[in-house]
Amino acid sequence: MTIFMLFLLSNSFLGREYKHVCHPEVVRAESTHSYDVLHYLIDLYIPMTSRYLEGAVTISARSNENGLTTVDLHLLGLNVDSVKVNGVTATYNHVYETLHVNLPQPFNINDSFDIKVGYSGTTSGTMGFIWVQSWYPVAYTLGCPYSTRMWMPCYDRMWDKADHGVEFYIRVPDQYTVCANGEFLGTQVAGGYATFHWKHAYPISPYLIHFAASDYVVLSEWYHASPADSVELLYFVWPSDTGFTANAFGLMTDMMYFYDSLYGPYPFERYGMDVIPGFYYGGMEHQTLATIHRDWLTNWIPDVFGMAHELSHMWWGDMVTCFGWENVWLNEGFATYSDALYLGRIQGHQAYIDTMKLRRNVYFGAEAANPHSMYDPPPNLLFSWSHSYCKASWVLHMIRYLCGDDATWLNLMAAYRNSFAYGSASTEDLNTLMNTILAGDYDWFFDEWVYGLGYPRYDIAWSAVYEAPNWRLVLDITQIQTIGPAVFHMPLPIGVNCAGGDTLITLAINASPQQFEFVLPIEPTGITVDPETWVIQQNTVTGVGEYVAKGDLFVQNIQTIGRAIDVKLSMPGLVRIYDITGRQVYETTTAELHYRPSSAGIYHVIVAGEKHRVVVVK
């Protein structure tokens, strides 16, 4: 199809997915498991008249131990009709969500075997397999985070990726179109039914396996990374919605280019989106086929940045998947930071910074109301917008700052990708990699910002001391936070405002309170904490003023009544003049002052730390 550029963009959603945990389960990633899943073959019939489905899933697996005689799978709320292992009928016991399969023979390490489970039933709830009678009937799957077991038998652990991917044969009445992970390999039509064949050859976690069926029109465009490298983008939309696509999808190839330039080549064989009305999440990063809410497409201002969020998940979440949901911040933080970066590409750096500040404020509010660690959050806060998304994106932003420059940061991203591509990564993995790439010990950073609570609140007092011919800047910093450690060790950037131009200094924080002194060739007139917005922090700047060494600066003469304010000092110094209301009306650095205010009245002159009362008459 022809794609046109989108000129009017919105910050309304900015990638928020509205994910929820509807089948709570706390699962620790196991270091060992009795078998590895190699492949899923899904063969289903979907009548498209209800939430009924039937068919078979074949799980190809490899034994990790000698004498393996039983295998546990997950299946919840559906009936098991038959189980065969390598074509031989096997006995089984299906209790609640666990399917215990007795293998007809023992298998040893590296032995491969197939378990074929025939099953059927009608699903319920907001997860698993869902059928909706809307303008057009829609059937789709949603397994994140724990609910793939609600529509297919599987080993429902995100870290056990099917090494060789997934393949689908989905049969529906022939007026419908089915989309799924991977590449489309054709359709067979017979007797009023159509069987759609899809195949995805890359490692995939169970929660990222997905298909959808409806009266879809299929639209296609291509991203050309190079003359020899192209990726097809497929969009599955209702016929009545095709008029929205040029506007809504107009930046998709640019997004591909942008993330390709940051994170390396697009990691899979294809990308696409299927549009679902009333989709329970705003968006979901199913591998190669993100699902998005129909409103993201049809709103007057489509959610371009939500789409950017889901696309970035192909790198961070799908290719590199967090090792257990306790590490959810890795998935969602990378994607949230990525959609902010893309916003900056389209609307400029200030829009990016404004969005980061907005998200930081969201975190501030949530941490005050319900402080908790970003790592291993409570089950009901697994997809907390404030922590798993907003704070997580800020932690990655701060990691970028610690890298020192973008070349080093991109090198770290490349190393992270190359080390864990098509596998899983934990918080500890990123910590270790960061220590290696940056040649330092950053355990403190992860202890304070990922595993810990809170953020620094700085109380900062500054003063300037004239020591001819230079100025001494003195900063006294105290951390006053009540949540989290007494000292956050994040290096703190300070902008020093001077008449001849501003300068940036970085404070190595290791105690509270802590004092810093800097000698400057020109007078500092003010400070700005974190002027480029790199750190999660709040601050109060107090005690701003100028102090001089005793005997250096003093008032030699001051006229306390007259038509002007006349001051003579022992040496050049800062003079501030305030009217009777306390409003500053004038400021200068000089040894002699003759200042005529615009109106008569009482004024206060502040110099050398002392206040003088002057009456101006006309």
C-alpha positions in Angstrom: 0.0 0.0 0.0 1.0 3.6 -0.2 2.1 5.2 3.1 2.0 8.9 3.6 3.8 10.9 6.3 2.0 11.8 9.5 2.3 15.5 10.3 0.3 15.8 13.4 1.5 13.7 16.4 0.2 13.2 19.8 1.7 12.6 23.3 -1.6 11.2 24.6 -0.6 7.5 25.1 3.2 7.6 24.5 3.5 3.8 24.5 1.5 2.9 27.6 0.2 -0.6 27.1 -2.2 -1.0 30.1 -1.1 -4.5 30.7 -2.6 -6.4 33.7 -2.0 -9.6 35.6 -5.3 -11.6 35.3 -3.9 -15.0 36.3 -1.5 -14.2 39.1 1.3 -16.5 39.7 4.7 -15.9 41.3 7.3 -18.0 39.4 11.0 -17.9 40.0 13.1 -18.8 37.0 14.5 -22.2 37.5 18.2 -22.7 36.9 17.6 -26.3 35.5 14.6 -28.0 34.0 14.1 -31.6 33.1 13.6 -30.9 29.4 13.9 -28.0 26.9 11.1 -27.1 24.4 12.4 -27.1 20.9 9.2 -26.3 18.8 5.5 -25.9 18.9 3.2 -27.2 16.1 -0.3 -25.8 16.5 -3.2 -27.3 14.5 -6.6 -25.8 15.5 -10.1 -25.4 14.3 -11.8 -22.1 15.2 -15.5 -21.9 14.3 -15.7 -18.1 14.8 -19.1 -18.3 16.5 -18.0 -18.7 20.1 -15.0 -19.1 22.3 -14.8 -22.8 21.4 -11.7 -24.2 19.9 -10.4 -27.7 19.2 -7.3 -29.4 17.8 -3.8 -30.5 18.8 -0.5 -29.0 19.8 2.7 -31.0 19.3 5.5 -30.0 21.6 9.0 -31.1 20.5 11.4 -31.4 23.4 14.8 -32.5 24.4 15.7 -34.3 27.7 18.0 -32.6 30.1 18.5 -35.6 32.3 19.0 -39.3 32.1 16.0 -41.6 32.8 13.4 -38.9 32.1 10.0 -40.7 32.6 7.5 -37.8 33.2 6.9 -34.4 31.7 4.8 -31.6 33.1 3.0 -29.2 30.8 0.5 -26.4 31.5 -3.1 -26.3 30.3 -5.9 -24.5 32.2 -9.7 -24.6 31.6 -9.7 -26.9 28.6 -10.3 -30.6 28.1 -7.5 -33.0 27.2 -8.8 -35.5 24.6 -5.6 -37.5 24.0 -1.9 -37.6 24.6 0.7 -39.3 22.4 4.5 -39.4 22.7 6.3 -40.1 19.4 3.0 -41.5 18.1 2.4 -43.8 21.1 -0.6 -43.3 23.3 0.6 -42.1 26.8 -1.2 -42.0 30.1 -1.6 -38.6 31.8 -3.1 -36.8 34.8 -4.6 -33.4 34.3 -4.9 -31.5 37.6 -6.1 -27.9 37.4 -3.4 -26.2 35.2 -0.8 -29.0 35.2 -0.8 -31.9 32.7 1.4 -34.7 34.0 2.5 -36.9 31.1 3.9 -40.4 31.6 6.4 -41.1 28.9 6.1 -44.6 27.3 9.8 -45.0 27.7 12.6 -43.2 29.5 14.7 -40.6 27.7 18.3 -39.7 28.4 20.2 -36.4 28.1 19.9 -34.9 24.5 17.2 -37.4 23.5 14.4 -35.7 21.5 10.8 -36.6 21.6 7.4 -35.2 20.6 4.3 -34.9 22.8 1.1 -34.4 20.9 -1.9 -33.2 23.0 -5.4 -33.3 21.5 -7.7 -30.9 23.3 -10.9 -28.9 23.1 -13.2 -26.6 25.0 -14.7 -23.2 25.6 -12.5 -20.6 27.2 -13.6 -17.8 29.5 -12.2 -14.6 31.1 -10.2 -11.8 29.6 -7.1 -13.8 28.7 -6.2 -16.9 26.7 -8.4 -17.4 23.6 -11.0 -14.7 23.1 -13.8 -14.4 20.6 -15.7 -11.1 20.2 -18.8 -10.4 18.2 -18.2 -6.8 17.1 -18.8 -5.2 13.7 -17.0 -8.2 12.4 -16.3 -11.3 14.5 -12.8 -11.4 15.9 -10.9 -14.3 17.5 -7.5 -13.8 19.0 -5.1 -15.0 21.7 -3.5 -13.2 24.6 -1.1 -15.0 26.8 0.9 -12.3 28.6 2.1 -12.8 31.3 0.9 -16.3 32.5 -2.0 -17.2 30.3 -0.8 -19.0 27.2 -1.8 -22.2 29.1 -5.4 -20.9 28.8 -5.5 -21.6 25.1 -2.8 -24.2 24.3 -0.8 -26.9 26.2 2.8 -25.6 26.6 5.5 -25.2 29.1 4.4 -21.8 30.2 7.7 -20.3 31.4 9.0 -17.3 29.5 12.6 -18.3 29.8 12.1 -21.7 28.1 12.0 -20.4 24.5 11.1 -22.9 21.8 14.5 -23.0 20.1 13.1 -23.6 16.6 10.0 -21.5 16.8 6.4 -22.2 16.2 4.2 -23.3 13.3 0.4 -22.9 12.8 -2.3 -24.6 10.8 -5.5 -22.6 11.8 -8.8 -23.6 10.1 -11.7 -21.1 10.0 -14.7 -20.5 7.8 -13.3 -19.3 4.5 -14.6 -15.7 4.8 -12.1 -15.0 7.5 -8.3 -14.3 7.4 -5.9 -15.6 10.0 -2.6 -13.9 11.0 0.1 -15.4 13.2 3.8 -15.2 14.2 6.3 -15.4 11.4 5.8 -15.8 7.6 2.7 -16.7 5.7 3.1 -20.0 3.8 -0.3 -20.3 2.1 -3.9 -21.2 2.5 -5.8 -24.4 1.7 -9.5 -24.0 1.0 -12.0 -26.8 1.0 -15.6 -27.4 2.0 -16.2 -23.8 3.0 -13.2 -23.7 5.3 -9.7 -22.2 4.9 -6.6 -23.4 6.7 -3.9 -20.8 7.1 -0.3 -21.9 7.4 2.2 -19.7 9.3 5.7 -20.4 10.5 8.2 -18.6 12.7 11.7 -20.1 12.8 13.2 -18.1 15.6 13.3 -18.9 19.4 10.1 -17.7 21.0 8.7 -17.5 24.6 5.2 -19.0 25.1 3.6 -15.7 26.1 4.7 -14.2 22.7 2.9 -16.9 20.6 -0.2 -15.4 19.0 -2.8 -15.7 16.2 -5.9 -13.6 15.3 -8.7 -14.2 12.9 -11.3 -11.8 11.5 -12.6 -10.2 8.3 -9.2 -8.7 7.8 -7.8 -6.8 4.8 -4.1 -7.4 4.5 -1.9 -4.4 3.7 1.8 -4.6 2.9 4.8 -2.4 2.7 8.6 -2.9 2.8 11.4 -1.6 4.9 14.6 -1.6 2.9 17.5 -1.7 5.3 19.8 -2.0 2.3 19.5 -3.0 -1.4 20.0 -6.6 -0.3 18.1 -6.6 2.9 14.3 -6.0 3.1 11.7 -6.7 5.7 8.0 -6.9 4.9 5.5 -5.1 7.2 1.9 -6.6 7.1 -1.1 -4.8 8.7 -4.3 -6.7 9.4 -7.2 -4.3 9.6 -11.0 -4.3 8.9 -12.1 -3.2 5.4 -13.9 -0.2 6.9 -10.7 1.0 8.6 -8.4 1.0 5.6 -8.8 4.8 5.2 -7.0 5.3 8.5 -3.9 3.4 7.7 -2.0 5.9 5.6 -2.1 8.4 8.5 -1.6 5.9 11.3 1.1 3.7 9.8 2.9 6.4 7.9 6.0 6.4 10.1 6.5 2.6 10.5 9.4 2.3 8.1 11.0 5.3 9.7 10.7 3.7 13.1 12.3 0.6 11.7 15.2 2.7 10.4 15.6 4.5 13.7 15.7 1.4 15.9 17.9 -0.4 13.3 20.4 2.5 13.6 20.4 2.3 17.4 20.1 -1.3 18.2 21.2 -3.2 15.1 19.3 -5.0 12.3 15.7 -5.9 12.8 15.9 -9.3 14.4 13.2 -11.4 12.7 11.9 -12.4 9.3 8.9 -10.1 9.3 7.0 -7.5 11.2 3.3 -6.6 11.4 0.3 -5.5 13.5 -3.1 -6.9 13.9 -5.8 -4.5 15.0 -8.3 -5.7 17.7 -11.4 -3.7 18.8 -11.6 -3.3 22.5 -8.2 -5.0 22.9 -7.7 -5.7 26.6 -4.2 -4.2 26.5 -3.5 -1.1 24.6 -0.8 -3.0 22.7 1.0 -6.3 23.0 4.4 -7.2 21.5 3.6 -10.6 20.1 6.8 -11.7 18.3 6.7 -10.3 14.7 3.0 -9.5 15.1 2.2 -6.8 17.6 -1.5 -6.5 18.5 -2.9 -3.0 18.9 -6.1 -1.5 20.1 -8.3 -0.4 17.3 -8.5 3.1 18.8 -4.7 3.5 18.1 -5.6 3.2 14.4 -8.9 5.1 14.2 -8.5 8.0 16.5 -8.1 11.4 14.8 -4.6 11.5 16.2 -3.4 7.9 16.1 -1.1 6.5 18.8 2.1 6.5 16.8 4.3 6.3 19.9 2.4 3.3 21.2 3.2 1.6 17.9 6.8 2.7 18.3 6.8 1.2 21.8 5.6 -2.2 20.5 8.0 -2.2 17.6 11.0 -1.6 19.9 9.9 -4.7 21.9 11.0 -6.8 18.9 14.6 -6.0 20.0 13.9 -5.7 23.8 11.4 -8.2 25.1 11.2 -10.6 22.1 14.7 -11.1 20.8 16.2 -10.4 24.3 13.6 -11.5 26.8 13.7 -10.8 30.6 14.7 -13.9 32.5 11.6 -14.3 34.6 9.0 -11.7 35.4 10.9 -10.4 38.4 13.0 -8.7 35.7 10.0 -7.2 33.9 11.7 -3.7 34.1 14.1 -4.9 31.4 11.3 -5.6 28.9 9.2 -2.5 29.6 11.9 -0.1 30.5 13.7 -0.6 27.2 10.5 -0.2 25.2 9.4 2.9 27.2 12.8 4.6 26.7 12.7 3.7 23.1 9.4 5.3 22.4 10.6 8.5 24.1 13.7 8.4 21.9 11.5 8.1 18.9 9.4 11.0 20.1 12.6 13.1 20.2 13.4 12.1 16.7 10.1 13.3 15.4 9.3 16.3 17.7 12.8 17.4 18.8 15.0 17.0 21.9 12.9 19.2 24.2 9.8 17.0 23.6 11.8 14.0 24.6 13.1 15.7 27.7 9.5 16.9 28.6 8.2 13.4 28.3 11.0 12.0 30.5 10.2 14.7 33.1 6.5 13.8 32.9 7.2 10.1 33.4 9.6 10.9 36.3 6.8 12.8 38.0 4.5 9.8 37.6 7.1 7.7 39.4 7.5 10.4 42.1 3.7 10.3 42.9 3.5 6.5 42.9 6.6 6.0 45.0 5.2 8.4 47.6 1.9 6.5 47.7 3.2 3.0 47.5 7.0 2.6 47.6 8.3 -0.7 46.2 11.3 -2.1 44.3 11.2 -2.0 40.6 12.8 -5.4 40.7 10.5 -8.3 41.5 7.4 -6.1 42.1 4.3 -7.3 43.8 2.2 -9.5 41.4 -0.6 -6.9 41.2 2.1 -4.2 40.3 3.9 -6.4 37.7 3.0 -3.9 34.9 2.9 -0.8 37.1 3.1 2.2 34.7 5.0 4.2 37.4 7.7 1.7 38.1 8.0 -1.1 35.5 7.7 1.5 32.7 8.5 5.0 33.8 11.2 4.4 36.5 12.6 1.6 34.4 13.0 3.9 31.4 14.8 6.4 33.7 17.2 3.8 35.0 18.2 3.1 31.4 18.5 6.9 30.8 20.8 7.1 33.8 22.9 4.1 32.5 23.3 6.1 29.3 24.5 9.0 31.3 27.0 6.8 33.2 28.4 5.6 29.9 29.8 9.2 29.3 28.9 9.5 25.6 26.5 7.9 23.2 29.2 5.9 21.4 29.9 4.0 24.6 26.2 3.7 25.3 25.5 2.2 21.9 28.5 -0.1 22.4 26.8 -1.3 25.6 23.5 -1.9 23.8 25.3 -3.8 21.1 27.1 -6.0 23.7 23.8 -6.6 25.5 22.1 -7.6 22.2 25.0 -9.8 21.1 25.3 -11.5 24.5 21.7 -12.5 24.9 20.1 -12.4 21.4 17.3 -14.9 21.0 17.7 -15.9 24.7 17.0 -14.3 28.1 18.7 -11.8 30.3 18.4 -10.9 33.9 19.2 -7.8 35.9 22.4 -9.5 37.1 23.4 -10.1 33.5 23.0 -6.4 32.6 24.9 -5.5 35.8 27.8 -7.8 34.9 27.9 -6.7 31.3 28.0 -3.0 32.4 30.9 -3.6 34.7 32.8 -5.2 31.9 32.0 -2.7 29.1 32.6 0.3 31.3 35.5 -1.2 33.2 34.2 -0.4 36.6 32.1 -1.6 39.5 28.5 -0.5 39.1 26.9 -2.9 41.6 26.1 0.2 43.7 23.9 1.5 40.9 21.8 -1.6 40.6 21.6 -1.9 44.4 20.2 1.6 44.8 18.2 2.0 41.6 16.9 -1.5 40.6 16.8 -3.5 43.8 16.2 -0.6 46.2 13.5 2.0 46.9 13.3 5.7 46.6 15.4 8.4 45.0 17.6 11.2 46.2 16.2 14.5 47.5 19.0 17.1 47.7 19.1 20.1 49.9 21.8 22.3 48.4 23.3 25.5 49.7 25.8 27.4 47.6 28.0 30.5 48.2 30.6 32.4 46.2 33.7 33.7 47.9 35.8 36.3 46.1 39.5 35.5 46.5 41.2 37.9 44.1 41.6 37.4 41.2 39.3 34.2 41.4 36.0 33.2 42.9 35.6 30.1 45.1 32.2 28.3 44.7 31.2 26.3 47.8 28.4 23.7 47.6 27.0 22.0 50.6 24.8 19.0 49.7 22.6 17.0 52.1 20.4 14.1 51.1 17.0 14.4 52.9 15.0 11.5 51.4 13.1 9.3 53.9 12.7 6.3 51.5 15.7 4.3 50.3 19.4 4.6 51.3 20.7 7.5 53.2 23.1 8.2 50.4 22.5 7.7 46.7 25.9 7.7 44.9 24.7 8.8 41.5 27.1 11.5 40.1 25.3 14.7 40.2 25.7 17.3 37.3 25.5 20.9 38.4 25.2 23.9 36.0 27.1 27.0 37.2 25.6 30.2 35.9 28.2 32.9 35.2 27.9 36.3 33.5 30.4 35.2 30.8 28.7 31.9 30.1 27.6 28.8 32.0 29.7 25.8 32.9 28.9 22.2 33.9 30.5 20.4 36.8 29.9 16.8 38.1 29.8 16.0 41.7 31.1 12.6 42.9 28.6 11.9 45.6 29.8 9.5 48.4 28.5 11.0 51.7 25.7 13.1 53.2 26.2 15.9 54.1 29.1 16.6 51.7 30.9 19.8 50.7 32.5 20.7 47.4 34.6 23.7 46.4 35.6 24.9 43.0 37.8 27.8 42.0 36.4 29.8 39.0 37.9 32.7 37.0 34.6 34.6 36.9 31.8 35.2 39.4 29.1 32.5 39.7 25.7 34.0 39.9 23.6 30.9 40.3 23.4 27.1 40.0 21.1 24.7 38.2 20.8 21.1 39.5 20.9 18.5 36.7 20.5 21.1 33.9 20.4 18.4 31.1 17.9 16.2 32.9 19.9 12.9 33.5 19.0 11.9 37.1 15.9 10.8 39.0 16.0 13.4 41.8 14.3 16.3 43.5 16.2 19.3 45.0 15.8 22.4 47.0 18.5 25.1 46.5 18.8 27.3 49.6 21.2 29.8 51.1 22.0 31.4 47.8 24.2 34.4 48.3 27.7 35.8 48.3 30.0 35.7 51.2 33.6 37.1 51.3 36.5 36.5 53.5 36.4 38.8 56.6 38.3 42.1 56.0 38.2 41.7 52.2 34.9 43.4 51.3 33.1 46.0 53.4 31.0 49.1 52.9 33.2 52.2 53.0 30.3 54.6 52.6 26.6 54.4 51.9 24.1 57.3 51.6 21.1 56.4 53.7 18.9 59.2 52.4 19.0 61.0 49.0 17.7 61.1 45.5 19.8 58.0 44.5 21.4 55.0 46.2 25.1 55.7 46.4 27.4 52.9 47.7 31.2 52.7 47.9 32.9 49.4 48.7 36.4 48.4 49.6 36.6 46.2 46.4 34.2 44.9 43.7 31.4 42.9 45.2 27.8 41.8 44.6 25.1 44.4 45.4 21.4 43.6 45.5 18.7 46.2 45.9 15.1 45.3 47.0 12.0 47.5 47.3 9.8 47.7 50.4 7.8 44.6 49.2 10.9 42.5 49.1 11.1 42.4 45.3 14.6 42.6 43.9 14.8 45.6 41.6 18.5 45.7 40.8 21.7 43.7 41.0 25.3 44.4 40.0 28.9 43.7 40.8 30.9 46.9 41.4 33.1 48.8 43.8 31.0 52.0 43.4 27.3 52.3 42.8 25.1 55.2 41.8 21.6 53.9 41.2 18.5 56.0 40.8 15.3 54.0 41.3 12.2 54.8 39.2 10.2 55.8 42.3 10.8 57.2 45.7 10.5 55.0 48.8 12.3 52.7 51.2 14.8 50.3 49.7 17.1 47.7 51.2 20.6 47.2 50.0 22.2 43.8 50.5 26.0 43.7 50.3 28.7 41.7 52.1 26.1 39.7 53.9 24.6 42.9 55.5 21.3 44.8 54.9 21.2 48.6 54.8 18.1 50.7 54.8 18.1 53.6 52.3 15.3 56.2 51.8 15.1 57.6 48.3 13.3 61.0 47.9 12.3 63.1 44.9 
